[in-house]
């Protein structure tokens, strides 16, 4: 895993790459690759590429980037890992290709030479973001992996004269021609979801390359449309329409084979490797398969918390003991966790408000003291129906079809308003009122798909918080014409795979890990595992109220069910309690009404009303307040010219 940057100026580049914008951009992502750095420039052609390397495979200078292909036609700066590079190398050698080193980068370049960009990308099984210069056609290609594990931003800067791209917004901000105008539509989306969904970014004129696509820029085509080489929607529709006709045991057999292969491929590294272990089904399965493939104990890492209801460490410890891993467990105090919060704007680069960002960073920091690569269990919920909200969506579909439902919802909301207005007990009763209110709000949806869209919104009225903005159309494909042959749970799984997974979960892990120069790998998102998951019969994924049934069957072959068969826990911290307690002073400073008015982005009265109501125990606005605070903290850091 590395940091990549680049500049394409059709009119030519005359600036020294070491001291100009390219050098500054490369230095801005140094934390992503502390082991090596490189720059490549073709000034007359107007192209410059930069790279910061975290050495994982082929630690020798033969893995240095930017790297040119054997013929010299292509030059690449690339971030990620191609897990099937050894098999691909054998195929290319059979076609006459020769190789100098052992890196996957060299194999990828040979694939571009042999098959072209459009032909090579579908052959790459891995995680990646890349900038590729084609000398013959004077064209710059930008591409991103299937599910969006690796980030890639781009935009025309310097008055539209130069296209800049990079792994993080920090790279583009380092360019002298960067325009820091905020995209208020993107800000509204952030207030709704806690992240800015692709292809938008928080800045006007800067976009994210969508997962599974490539773009080709030339002097004559400065605004190309992303070209898909992979479609999760098409894969899901095909899988739902033509599922495998197999029983539960055969389904577990097939999944175990594919996941085991993916794990073995992703354990290939020339540096120390381990895994995050929470004790949940996903991470426990990955660790079990790692240990089955390893001749020595696998390194596993867990953080514990002293707060009741947030500590998964005992469960992880039990799984680690059973599997025989070399386990590291660190208990984090509230003070230590809270100390991370001021660093979040720098770590996450773009406004980001999933509060599990705190423990994710902490476990990455602990792991990096021992290993350079860590495998994670992310992706299992979205592929195999693991979230509790999925079965709630199915219940909602039934309830929303009941006659007279709207009148009942209206009566419930009036009753809850009366209870809230009388200052209910701030503990048990108030929690019940807020829980009921949120569900009554969702029950006002026209159907289960709309209910799910509301469920995935941290704020149902984000436009009321942002001044001068209009919310863009949503990208959640929740409609009955999407996966027409499927059910509401499958539509929700697809929606999450297209937005929540890449823009929240994978962003959270990438930024947390790269802040400490740790490479994270996600075996669940192997291309063949994804394809299999969507072809498995739905009945093997969700049985009654139990999700990930087939994955549970696989894990039970390695770990006794008693060690993992328990209600799902979130990987989080008690933000709601902290905001009203030790973080209150920090929050008050960021939410000062005069400050909000001077900045001009948020409506001071709307923000203060929610903050005051939250502190008074009238309503639990902590998710909305956390969004606002993460925006305010990010804005403060961005204003310092990071």
N, C-alpha and C positions, 0 to 999 in steps of 0.2 A: 504494500500500500504506500502511496506516495502523494506528492502534491504536484499538479501540473498547471502550467500557464502558457499563454501564447498571444501574439499580436499579428493580425493580418491587415496590412495597409496597401491597397491596390496601387496607390501612388508611389510606393517605395518607402523604405525605412533607412534613415541615415544616422540614427542615434547609436552610440556604443551600447551593446546589449548589457554590459556589466554595470554601467552607471546610469543608463536611461530607464524608461518605464519597464522594460523587460526584466532588468535586474531587480527593480523595486518590487515588481509583482512576484518574482521568484522568491525573494526574501520574505514576502508576506505569508507564504505557506511553508516556511522552513520547519515549523513544528510537525508537519505531516511527513517529513523525510529528513531526519538529522544525519544520515550516514553519508550522503554524497549530494552534489548538485551539479547541474550542467545547463548550458545555454547554447542554442544553435541559431544562426542568423544567415539569411540570404537577403541582403539589403535591397538589391535591384528588384527582386521578386516581391519584396514587401512582406516577408514572413519571418517571424522570430518565435522560437519555442523555448520554454524554460522547464526545468524539472528539479524536484527535491526528492531524493531517494531514501526509502526505508528498505534496506536490503533484506530480502526474504529468501529468494532463490537465486543461485549463482552469485555469491558475494564478491566475486572477482570484478576487476574493471571491465570485463566483457559484458557485464550487465548494465553498464553506464548508459544513461539517457540524457538528452534526446539521442535516439539510435536510428541509423540509416539501414535500409534493407540491403541485401547483398548486391543488387544491381545499382543501388544509389537512387532509385526512382522515388522511394518513399522515406520520409523521416517522421518519427513518431515521438510524442511525449505521452506517457500512459500511466494510469493509476489503477492498480488492481491485481488480480491473479487469474490466469487462465488454467483451470484445473485439469482440463483434458489435453494440455499442451504436449505431453509425452506421446500420447496416441496420435495426435495431429502431426507431431514431428516425424513419427514413423511413416505416416501417409505421405508427407512431403518428401522425405528421403527416397521413398519408392518412386517418386516422380522426378528424382534427380537433384533435389535441393541439398546444399551443403551447409553446415553450421560451424561457427567458430567457438561458441560457448554453450552454456546449458540453460540460458534464461528463457522464460516463456515469451518475453518481448521479441526475441529474435524469431521464434516460431510464429508469432502473430504476424510479423512483417513478411515472413516467407509466405504465409497464407494469403496476405493481401496481394503479393506478387503472383501467386498461382491462381487465385480465384477472383481477384478484384475485390473491392470493398463490399459491394452488395452480396457477393458470393461467400466471402470469408466470415462476415459477422455472424450469420446463423450457425456457423461451425464452431464458434467460440463458446465454450461452456464455462462460465465464470462470472466474476464481478469486474467491471471495468468502466472507466471514463477515459477518453483519449482524444487527442488532437493529432491528425495525420495530414502531412503535407505531401501532395502529389506533384513532383517537379515537372513531369511530362505535361500535365493538364493545367498546372498553376492553380490548383484547387485545394482548399482546406476542408477536411472532413472532421466533424465533431460527432462522436457516438457515445452511447451510454448502454450499460447492461440491461438485461431483460426486465428486471424488477426494480431497478433504480437503487442498487446498493451503494454505488459510488456517485458522488455529486458532480455536476458540471454546469456552470453558469456562463452566459455569454451576452454581449451587447455591443452596439456600435458607440464608440466614445469619440472624444475630441471633435465634436461637431459632426459626427457621422463619418469621419475620415478613416478611423481605425476600428476594426473588430477585435475585441479583447475577450479572452475566455480564461477560466480558471476553476480549480477545485472548490474555491470558496469566494464569497463576495469580497473578502479582505484583499484578494489579489486584484480585483477590478478597482477597488477603492484606492489601491496604491498607484494606479495610472494617473498621470497629471491631468488627463482630459476627462476624468470621471465626473459624471453629473449625479449628484446625490439627491435628486428630486424623489420624494416618496410617492409611491403608487398608493393612493388612498383606497382604491378598490382592493388592492392586495392587503392593505391594513384592515379593512373590514373583514376580509376572509380570515385574517389572522385572529381577529376578535371572535369570530365564530368558532374556529377550529383549534386555535392554539398553535397553528403553523400556517405558512403561506403555501397553498397548493400549487404544484407545477401546472402549467409552464410559467406562471407568474413568479416574480420575486418581490421583495419589499420595495425595490427601486423601479421607477418608471424607466422603460427602455432596456432593462436587463431581464433576461429570461433564463429558465432552466431547460436544458435538453430533456425532453420527455423520456422516460424509461423505454427501452426497446426500440429506439429510433436512431437515425443518423441524419445529418445535414451536410450539404455540400455548398461551400461558399466560393464564388469566383468574382473577378472584377465586374462581370456582367450580371451576376445573380447574387445580390447582397441580402436578399430576404427569402431564402429558400424555405419551403414547407418541410417539416420533419417527415422523413420517410420511414415507415415502420418495417423492421425486419422480424418483429415478434409482436403478437397481439394476444394479451391475456384474455380479452373478451372473446376472441375467436376460439381460443383454446378451450375456454369454459363452455361456450355454446356447443362445440363439438363433443366435449366430454359429457355434458348433460344429455345431449341428443343420442349419443351412442355409448352408454356406459358399458364397462366390462361385465360380463355375465359370470360372476364368481361369487363363492360363498365367503363368509367372514374369515375363515381360516386362510383361504387362498389370498384374500385381500391383504391380510397381515403378512403372509409370506412374500407377496410382491413388494409391499412397502418396505419390509425389512431388507430385502435384496437391494433395492434402489438406494435406500438411505445408507446402508452399509457401504455401498460403492462410493456414494457422495462423500461420506465421512473419511474413507480411506484416501480419496483424492485430495481432500482438503487438509489432511494431516501431513501432506508433503511440504517440507520446509527445511531450510538449512540453518534454522535458528530455533531456540527453545519454543515449545508450543504447549498450550493448555486449553482450558475451557471454563466458561462461567457456569456455575451450578447453583440453581436456586432451590432444587429439590422438587420442582414442578415436573409435569409430564414431559414437556418439550426438552428442557435442558438435561433432564435425567436420561432421556432416550439417547440424545447425542453423546453424552458421556459414557453411557453403557456400550454403545457401538464403538466409541473410541477405545475404551478399555479392552473390548473384545479383539480389536485389531492391533493392540500394542503389546510388545513383549515385556514392558515395564509399566509401573504405575503412572497413570496420566495425571498431570498437574491440574487441580480444580480449585476454583476460587469463589468464595461466598462472603458477603458482608452481612452482619447481624445488626439489629437495632434494639435499643432498650425499650422503645415505645411498644406497648401492647398492641397486637393486631398487625404489626408491620415486620415482625421478625420471622423470616423463613429459615434462618440458620439451622435450627434443630433438624428440620426436614432434610436440608442439604447434607448435614453431617451424617444422618442415618443412611442416606443413599451412598454417600462417599465411602462410608465404612463397609457397607455391603459389597460395593464394587471393588474396593481395595485401591482407591485412588490416593495420590499424594495430595492431601487436602489442606488448603490454607483458609482459615476463617478469621475475620477481623470484625470485632464489634465496634460500631461507630456511635459516638455520643451525639446527642442533639446539637451540641456546640460545634462539633466537627462537621456535621452535615450542613448546618447553617452557614458555616464559614465558606462553603462552596458557592453559595448563592450570589455574592457579588461578582464572582468570576464567570457566571453563566453567559452574559452577553458576549464575552470574548470567546468562550469555548464554542458557543453555538452559532456565532457569526451572523445569523439572521434571527429576527425575533422568533422565539420558540418557547412554548409554555407547557409542555408535558412535564409535570413535576417529578416524574420518575427519572428525569434527566439527572437529578441529584444522585440517587444511588447508582445509576448507570455509570456516571463519571467516577464515583468512589470505587466501584468494583474494578473498573478499568485501571485505575491508578494503582490499586493493590496488585492486580495481575501483572502490570508492566514491571514491577520490581523483580519478577521472576521469569517472565516469558516475553516473547516479541509477537506471538500470534495467539489468538484466543478464539475458539469456536463458540458459537452461541446457539440457542434453541429458537430464535425468532422465526416467524413465518408459519408455525404449526397451527395457530389459531385460525388464521385467515384461510389456510388451505384445507383444514379438516374440521372446521366448524366448532372451534373451542370456546369462543367468547360466550358468556352467559347472556349477553344481549341478543344473541341469535335466537335462542329459544324464547326469549321474551318477545321478539319480533313475531314469532309464529303465534304466540298467545294473542298478541295485539291484533293480528290479522283476523282471528276469530271474534274477538270482542268488538272490533270496529265494524263488523258485519251485522251486529245486533240492531234490531229496530229500536228507535227512540234513544239511541246512544248519545246524540248531541244534546238532548235535553238533560240527560243524566249528568253529562260532563259539565254543563253550565251550572247545574245545581251544586255539584261538588266544588267547583271553583268558587262559587259565592260563599259556601260554607267555610272553605279554607281561608278566604279573604277575611271573613269575620273573626276566625280564630287567630289569624296572624295579627289583625288589628288590635287585639286585646293583649298583646305582649305575652305570648305563650311561654311556658317553661323553656329556657334556652337549651335544655339538654334533651331528654327523651321525647317529650311531647313535640318540641319544635322540630326535632329531626324527623319525626313522623309526619308532621305537617309539610315540611319541605319535600320529603320523599313523595308524599301524595300529590303535592302541587306539581312537581315535575312530571309525574305520570299523567295528571289531568291535562297538563299542557300538551303532552304528546298525544293524549287521547282525542284531542281536537283535530288531529290530522285526518285527511280524507280517506287514507288507506294505509296499509302496513308499510308500504314503501316510503310514504311521507312521514310516517311515524319513525322509521329508522333514520331518515335524514334529520329529523328533529333530535333524535337520540344522540347522533354524532355531532350535534352543535352544542358547544359550551355556552353559547349565548344565542337565543332565538331572535334577538333584535340588535345585532352588532352595529347596524347603521345608526342606531340611536346614540352610540358612543363616539363615533367618528364624525368630525366636522367636514363638510364639503366633499363627501364621497358617495358613490353609488356602488352597491354591491354587484359584482359581476355575476353572470349566470353560474350556477354550480356545476361541478364536474362529476358529481356522484351519479352514476348511471342507474339510478333507482327508478325504474319504470317497467310496466308490464311487458313492453316490447323487448326488453333486455332479458336474455335467458328465458324466452317465452315458455320453454318447456320445463323450466325449473320452478322452484318455490321461493318464498320470500327469504329464507335463510341463505339459499344459494345466491340470490341477487345481492344480499348484504355481504356475503363473503367476497363476491366479485368487486363490489364497490370498495370494500376495504383493501383488496389487493391492488386496486388502481389508484387509491388516494391515501388512505390512512397508513398502510404499510410502508410505501416509499417516503411519504412526506412527514410522517411522524416517527414510526418505529425505527426504520433504517437510518433516517437522519439523526435520531437521538443516539444510536449506537455508533455511527460513523464519527460524529463530532466528538463524542465523549472519548472514544478510543484514540482518535488521531490527535487529540489534545495532549496525550501522553506518549504519542508515537507507538501505539499498539495496533496491530492489524487484527480486525475482527472478521470472521468468516461465518457464513450462514448456510450450513448444509441443507436445511429444509428448502432453500430456494434454488437448489440445483435444478437445471432445466428439465431433466428427466423425472425428477421427483414431482415437480409442479404438474407436468403432463399426466403422470400417473394419478396424482391426487384428484384431478378433475375428472378422470375416467372411472374412479372408484364409485360404486353405487352409493347414493346418498345414505341409504339405510346402514351402511357400514361406517359412516362418518358420524352421524347424529342418531343416537338410539334413545328415543323418549326425550328426557331432559339432559342426557349425557352427550357431550361433544367429544370429538377426537377418539371415538370408540376404537377405531382400527389402530391408532397409535398407542392406546392403552394396551391393546392386545400384544403389540410388538414389545412394549416395555415390560409387560408381565413375564416375558420369556427371560428377562435378565434381573428384574427387581421384584420382590414380593409386592402385590398390590397394596398391602397394608401400609407400605412406606410412601405411596403416592396417591392413593385413592382418598381424596379429601376435597373440600370445597376450594375453588380457585381463589388464590390470593393475588392482589395487585402488587406490583413492584414499585412501591411509592414511599412517601414520607408524609407525616401529618401536617400538611401545609395549612389546613383550616385552623388547627390549634395554634400553630406557630404565628399566623398572621395576627391573631388576637392577643398574642403573648409576646415572645421575645423578638419577633420581627415587626412589631407594630411601629416602633420608632422609624425604622428604615422605610416602611411602607408610607407612613405619614409624610416623610420628606419627598417621596416620589409623587404622592397624590396631592400635594399642596395645590390649592385652587388657583393661586396666583401663578404658579409655575405652569400649570396646565393651560391657563389662558395665554401666557406668553408664547408657549410652544405652538399653540394653534392647531393641534391635531385632534384632540379629544374634547368633548363637551364637558367642561368642569362640573356643571350642575349634575349631569347624568352620572358621572363617576362618583362624585361625593355622595349623592343619594344612595348609591349602592354600597359604598363603603360605610356610611353611617348606619344603614339598615343592617348590614352584616355585623358590625360591632355591637349593635343593640340586640342582636339575636332575633330580629324580625324575620330575616330570610337568609339562607345560606348562599351568599353570592361569592364564595371563595374562589370558584373556578374562574368566574369573570374577573374578579379582582386580581388573581394571579396572572391572567392574560395581560391586564392593564399594567401591572407591575413589571412584567417581563418586557413589554414594549417600552415603558418608561426607562428601565435600566439599560436596555439596548440603545435607545435614543441618546441617552447620556453618554455612553461609550462611543457611539458613532460620531457624536458631535465633537469628540476629542480628536477626530481624525485618525482613528485606528487604521 
